[in-house]
């Protein structure tokens, strides 16, 4: 089974944000994925919703044997295990969150389903904090 190079963005704006990001990366690694590179932490304001809680964000490159949907399923399990209650895809809006993990690119493939679109257009082209984090990863 081949390894897939994947770019992830992780964010947290509740609790110990840096610890949340580190815990999420550890869970991704513990699930059998290899962490290749991790960006510096970046502090940013919430995007597309109002909150007094600022975000701490990182980008990461991983190698995985999972398919895009298998990786998405893993990410959703990790988010739930860490205490994320509201999934923006379900609530159709953004709220404060302990952890948010997005798949930005997956081996350069284009993939569109009801649950996942690759590459992640908003992170690549619309969100300033994403462009800053991804500048050395894309």
DOKOLNU-276385 format. One record per residue: x, y, z of N, C-alpha, C, O in turn. Coordinates in steps of 0.05 Angstrom, whole numbers, padded with zeros to 5 digits, always signed. Layout:
residues N
XYZXYZXYZXYZ
...
***
This chain:
residues 138
+00017-00024+00000+00000+00000+00000+00018+00025+00000+00037+00026+00015
+00012+00044-00017+00029+00067-00019+00023+00088+00002+00001+00089+00013
+00043+00105+00006+00040+00128+00024+00030+00152+00009+00038+00157-00014
+00012+00167+00021+00001+00191+00009+00011+00215+00025+00010+00215+00049
+00021+00236+00011+00029+00260+00023+00005+00279+00026-00009+00285+00007
+00000+00287+00051-00024+00302+00058-00016+00328+00073+00001+00327+00091
-00029+00350+00066-00025+00375+00081-00050+00379+00098-00073+00379+00088
-00046+00383+00123-00068+00388+00142-00065+00416+00154-00043+00427+00157
-00087+00428+00161-00088+00452+00178-00103+00445+00203-00124+00433+00203
-00091+00453+00226-00104+00448+00252-00107+00475+00266-00090+00492+00264
-00129+00478+00280-00135+00502+00295-00150+00496+00321-00164+00476+00323
-00146+00514+00340-00160+00512+00366-00164+00540+00377-00146+00556+00376
-00188+00545+00389-00191+00570+00402-00205+00567+00429-00216+00586+00440
-00203+00543+00441-00213+00538+00468-00192+00523+00484-00177+00507+00473
-00191+00528+00510-00173+00514+00527-00144+00521+00522-00138+00543+00514
-00127+00501+00527-00098+00504+00522-00093+00498+00493-00089+00475+00485
-00094+00519+00477-00095+00516+00448-00070+00502+00437-00073+00483+00421
-00047+00509+00445-00022+00496+00435-00022+00467+00443-00015+00450+00427
-00030+00461+00468-00031+00433+00477-00052+00417+00461-00047+00394+00454
-00074+00430+00454-00095+00416+00438-00083+00409+00410-00088+00387+00401
-00068+00427+00398-00056+00422+00372-00036+00399+00374-00035+00382+00357
-00019+00400+00395+00001+00379+00399-00012+00352+00403-00003+00332+00393
-00034+00352+00419-00048+00327+00425-00060+00315+00399-00059+00291+00394
-00072+00333+00383-00084+00323+00357-00062+00311+00339-00067+00290+00327
-00039+00324+00337-00017+00313+00321-00008+00286+00332-00003+00267+00317
-00007+00284+00358+00001+00258+00370-00019+00236+00364-00011+00214+00359
-00044+00243+00365-00065+00223+00358-00064+00215+00329-00068+00192+00322
-00058+00234+00311-00055+00228+00283-00032+00209+00279-00034+00189+00264
-00010+00214+00293+00014+00197+00291+00008+00169+00303+00016+00149+00291
-00005+00169+00326-00011+00143+00339-00029+00126+00323-00030+00101+00327
-00044+00138+00304-00062+00122+00287-00047+00110+00263-00059+00099+00245
-00020+00113+00262-00004+00100+00242+00005+00118+00219+00014+00109+00199
+00002+00144+00223+00011+00163+00203+00038+00175+00211+00044+00177+00235
+00053+00184+00192+00079+00196+00197+00077+00226+00194+00069+00236+00174
+00086+00240+00215+00087+00270+00214+00114+00277+00202+00135+00271+00213
+00113+00291+00179+00138+00298+00164+00147+00326+00172+00171+00330+00176
+00128+00344+00174+00136+00372+00180+00113+00386+00193+00089+00381+00188
+00120+00405+00212+00099+00420+00226+00108+00449+00225+00132+00455+00231
+00090+00467+00219+00096+00496+00219+00099+00507+00247+00094+00494+00267
+00107+00532+00248+00106+00547+00273+00076+00553+00280+00059+00551+00262
+00071+00558+00305+00044+00566+00313+00038+00594+00302+00055+00611+00300
+00013+00598+00294+00003+00624+00284-00022+00631+00299-00041+00616+00300
-00023+00655+00310-00047+00665+00324-00063+00681+00304-00052+00697+00289
-00089+00676+00303-00107+00690+00284-00134+00695+00297-00143+00681+00315
-00148+00714+00285-00176+00719+00293-00194+00698+00281-00187+00687+00260
-00217+00693+00293-00237+00675+00281-00244+00685+00253-00245+00709+00247
-00250+00666+00235-00258+00672+00208-00286+00662+00203-00292+00639+00210
-00303+00678+00192-00331+00671+00185-00349+00667+00209-00371+00656+00206
-00340+00676+00233-00358+00678+00256-00346+00696+00277-00322+00701+00276
-00362+00706+00295-00354+00724+00316-00347+00709+00341-00363+00692+00349
-00325+00715+00354-00317+00704+00379-00296+00721+00392-00280+00734+00378
-00295+00721+00418-00274+00735+00432-00250+00717+00436-00229+00726+00446
-00252+00692+00428-00230+00673+00431-00214+00672+00405-00224+00666+00384
-00188+00678+00407-00171+00677+00384-00162+00649+00378-00163+00632+00396
-00153+00643+00354-00144+00617+00346-00114+00615+00347-00099+00634+00343
-00105+00590+00353-00077+00582+00349-00079+00561+00327-00094+00542+00329
-00062+00564+00306-00063+00547+00283-00035+00536+00276-00015+00549+00282
-00035+00513+00263-00011+00502+00252-00017+00487+00226-00040+00479+00221
+00003+00484+00209+00001+00467+00186+00019+00443+00190+00039+00446+00204
+00012+00421+00178+00028+00397+00181+00028+00381+00155+00007+00381+00141
+00050+00368+00149+00051+00350+00127+00054+00322+00139+00071+00317+00156
+00036+00304+00130+00037+00276+00140+00039+00257+00117+00033+00264+00094
+00048+00233+00122+00047+00211+00104+00027+00191+00115+00028+00184+00139
+00008+00182+00098-00013+00164+00108-00018+00142+00087-00013+00147+00063
-00027+00119+00096-00035+00098+00078-00066+00099+00074-00077+00083+00059
-00079+00117+00088-00108+00119+00087-00117+00132+00062-00102+00148+00050
-00141+00127+00053-00154+00141+00031-00164+00168+00042-00164+00172+00066
-00171+00187+00025-00182+00212+00035-00205+00209+00054-00206+00223+00075
-00224+00192+00048-00247+00188+00066-00239+00174+00092-00250+00181+00113
-00221+00155+00090-00212+00142+00115-00198+00162+00133-00201+00161+00157
-00182+00179+00121-00168+00200+00137-00188+00219+00149-00186+00227+00172
-00208+00227+00133-00229+00245+00144-00243+00232+00167-00248+00244+00188
-00250+00206+00165-00263+00191+00187-00245+00191+00212-00255+00195+00234
-00219+00187+00208-00200+00187+00231-00200+00215+00244-00201+00217+00268
-00199+00236+00227-00198+00263+00238-00224+00269+00254-00222+00281+00276
-00246+00260+00244-00272+00265+00259-00272+00250+00285-00282+00261+00305
-00261+00226+00286-00259+00211+00311-00240+00226+00331-00247+00229+00354
-00218+00236+00321-00199+00251+00338-00212+00276+00349-00210+00281+00373
-00226+00291+00332-00239+00315+00341-00260+00309+00363-00261+00323+00383
-00275+00288+00359-00295+00280+00379-00282+00271+00405-00291+00278+00426
-00261+00254+00403-00247+00245+00427-00236+00269+00443-00235+00268+00467
-00228+00290+00429-00216+00313+00443-00238+00332+00453-00231+00352+00466
-00263+00326+00448-00284+00342+00459-00298+00361+00440-00314+00378+00449
-00293+00359+00414-00307+00376+00395-00336+00367+00394-00341+00343+00389
-00354+00386+00397-00382+00380+00397-00395+00386+00371-00410+00370+00359
-00391+00410+00361-00404+00420+00337-00386+00417+00313-00364+00429+00312
-00395+00402+00293-00380+00400+00268-00393+00419+00249-00417+00419+00244
-00376+00437+00237-00387+00458+00220-00401+00447+00196-00419+00460+00185
-00394+00423+00187-00408+00411+00164-00436+00403+00171-00454+00403+00154
-00440+00396+00197-00467+00388+00206-00484+00413+00213-00507+00415+00206
-00471+00432+00228-00486+00455+00237-00488+00477+00216-00503+00496+00219
-00473+00474+00194-00472+00493+00172-00464+00521+00182-00473+00541+00171
-00447+00522+00202-00436+00547+00212-00413+00542+00230-00408+00519+00239
-00397+00562+00235-00373+00559+00251-00378+00568+00280-00393+00588+00284
-00365+00554+00299-00367+00562+00327-00339+00557+00339-00321+00546+00327
-00337+00566+00365-00312+00561+00379-00308+00530+00380-00327+00515+00381
-00282+00522+00381-00277+00493+00381-00250+00487+00394-00230+00502+00392
-00250+00464+00407-00225+00454+00420-00205+00447+00399-00181+00453+00402
-00215+00434+00377-00197+00426+00356-00212+00426+00329-00236+00419+00328
-00198+00434+00309-00208+00433+00282-00185+00423+00264-00164+00434+00265
-00190+00402+00249-00169+00391+00232-00181+00389+00204-00202+00377+00199
-00168+00402+00185-00177+00402+00157-00155+00390+00139-00132+00395+00142
-00165+00374+00120-00147+00364+00099-00147+00385+00077-00167+00391+00065
-00123+00396+00072-00121+00417+00052-00113+00405+00024-00125+00412+00004
-00094+00388+00024-00085+00375+00000-00079+00345+00006-00070+00338+00027
-00085+00329-00014-00080+00300-00011-00067+00290-00037-00081+00285-00057
-00041+00288-00037-00026+00278-00061-00032+00294-00086-00027+00284-00108
-00042+00318-00084-00048+00334-00107-00073+00325-00122-00078+00334-00144
-00089+00306-00111-00112+00297-00125-00135+00317-00122-00136+00333-00104
-00154+00315-00141-00179+00330-00139-00200+00310-00132-00203+00289-00144
-00216+00316-00111-00236+00298-00101-00259+00314-00090-00255+00333-00075
-00283+00308-00098-00306+00322-00088-00328+00302-00080-00336+00285-00096
-00336+00304-00055-00359+00288-00045-00375+00306-00027-00368+00329-00023
-00396+00295-00017-00413+00311+00002-00398+00319+00027-00403+00340+00039
-00379+00302+00035-00364+00306+00060-00337+00320+00057-00327+00330+00077
-00326+00319+00033-00298+00328+00030-00293+00338+00002-00302+00327-00018
-00279+00361+00001-00270+00372-00025-00240+00376-00023-00230+00390-00005
-00226+00365-00043-00197+00368-00044-00189+00378-00072-00201+00369-00092
-00171+00396-00073-00159+00411-00050-00180+00429-00037-00200+00436-00048
-00174+00437-00012-00192+00454+00004-00189+00483-00006-00170+00496+00000
-00209+00491-00021-00208+00517-00035-00206+00541-00016-00190+00559-00021
-00222+00541+00005-00221+00564+00024-00194+00568+00036-00184+00590+00038
-00181+00546+00044-00155+00549+00057-00133+00557+00037-00115+00571+00043
-00136+00548+00012-00116+00554-00008-00118+00582-00019-00098+00595-00026
-00143+00592-00021-00147+00617-00036-00161+00640-00021-00160+00663-00030
-00175+00634+00001-00191+00655+00013-00182+00664+00041-00186+00687+00048
-00170+00647+00056-00163+00653+00084-00134+00662+00087-00116+00646+00081
-00130+00686+00097-00103+00697+00099-00086+00680+00118-00063+00675+00112
-00096+00672+00141-00080+00656+00160-00071+00630+00147-00049+00621+00152
-00088+00618+00131-00081+00594+00117-00058+00598+00097-00039+00582+00096
-00060+00619+00082-00039+00625+00063-00012+00629+00077+00009+00620+00067
-00012+00642+00100+00013+00646+00115+00024+00619+00124+00048+00614+00121
+00007+00602+00135+00016+00576+00145+00025+00558+00123+00044+00542+00126
+00012+00560+00100+00017+00541+00078+00039+00549+00059+00046+00534+00041
+00049+00574+00061+00067+00584+00041+00092+00566+00037+00102+00565+00015
+00101+00552+00058+00124+00535+00055+00116+00505+00052+00133+00488+00051
+00090+00500+00051+00080+00472+00051+00067+00464+00025+00062+00440+00021
+00062+00483+00008+00048+00476-00017+00067+00477-00041+00059+00473-00064
***
